[in-house]
Amino acid sequence: MRAIRVREHGGPDVLRLEDQRDPRPAAGQVAVRLDAAGVNMIDVQQRSGAYQMKLPYTPGTEGAGAVLAVGTDVTGIAPGDRVGFAGVPGAYAESIVVPADRLVPLPDGVTSETAAAVLLQGMTAHYLVDSVVDLEHGDTVVVHAAAGGVGLLLTQLAAARGLIVVGTTSTPAKADVVRGAGATDVLIRGERELAEVVAEYGDGTGARAVFDSIGRDTFEESLRSLAKR
């Protein structure tokens, strides 16, 4: 099989296509022919050396495709089944061995490309809206960088739960995308005060939660937009 290999940290030019041995599943593992691999920020951080990796390695932690073979002690999965996974290294390749308990069966209506793009960021968005804070129908939340991967999924999940979503982004084109995902209002950063926009919704006391993936540049305005306690 062919795989992308990294033998030194650096820019995109360190990504090299190489021939590798076809992986064979051991007990509890499944070999998957990859149709698509997710590309995430962690891949860039590992490749650049910001996150140190043992060299050489194959990047990518997310993908989807069809089962090639199953190891012993694997039940309920058969060759040809369409599956996805996240959090397993080595996805920039034609095939990969994945622990069976990390596989997600793919419905017929979900393409490999969609599955490979949504699992890691989707799990992040899901725990943010469902686990880190108790949110009730009609609560107001702020989603910074709402047109990004996690931000767009988070906006959709929050809107589906009946939350008032105020998204922030950087351009009118991105704002249109965020509105299409279900945001109640979208603030292009620098045009309006976030706390004033948030006060227009709900009971006017502020946001129940702010999901802020930017940090330094938005920290103070995020605090100002939150409801007390």
URPEGI-V967376 format. One line per field, one symbol per residue. ss: DSSP state (~ for helix, > for strand, _ for the rest). phi: phi as a letter, one per 30 degrees, with the letter a starting at -180 (. if undefined). psi: psi as a letter, one per 40 degrees, with the letter a starting at -180 (. if undefined). Layout:
BEGIN
ss=???
phi=???
psi=???
END
This chain:
BEGIN
ss=_>>>>>_____~~~>>>>>_________>>>>>>>>>___~~~~~~~~________>____>>>>>>>>>___________>>>>>______>_>>>>>~~~_>>______~~~~~~~~~~~~~~~~~~~_________>>>>_____~~~~~~~~~~~~___>>>>>>__~~~~~~~~~____>>>>>__>_~~~~~________>_>>>_______~~~~~~~>___
phi=.cbdbccadldedddbdbdbdddbdceicbcbddcabdcbedddddddjecdbdcdacdjbaaalbdcabddicbibbejddbbabibdjddadaacbeedcdcdcdedcddddddccdddddddddddcbdadccejdcbcbdhdcdededdddddddddiddcccbacbedddddddddjddbbcdejdbdeddddddcididkddabccccjedcddddddddddh
psi=iiihiheiiaadeehhhihiihihhaheihhhhhdiiihiddddddddedhhihiiihihehaiaihdiiiiehiehihdhhiiiiehifegidiihhhdeeihhhidehidddddedddddddddddeddeihhiheihihhifeeiddddddddddddefihhhiiaeidddddddddeeidihhhhedihdddddeeibeeeiidihhhedbdeeddddddeiii.
END
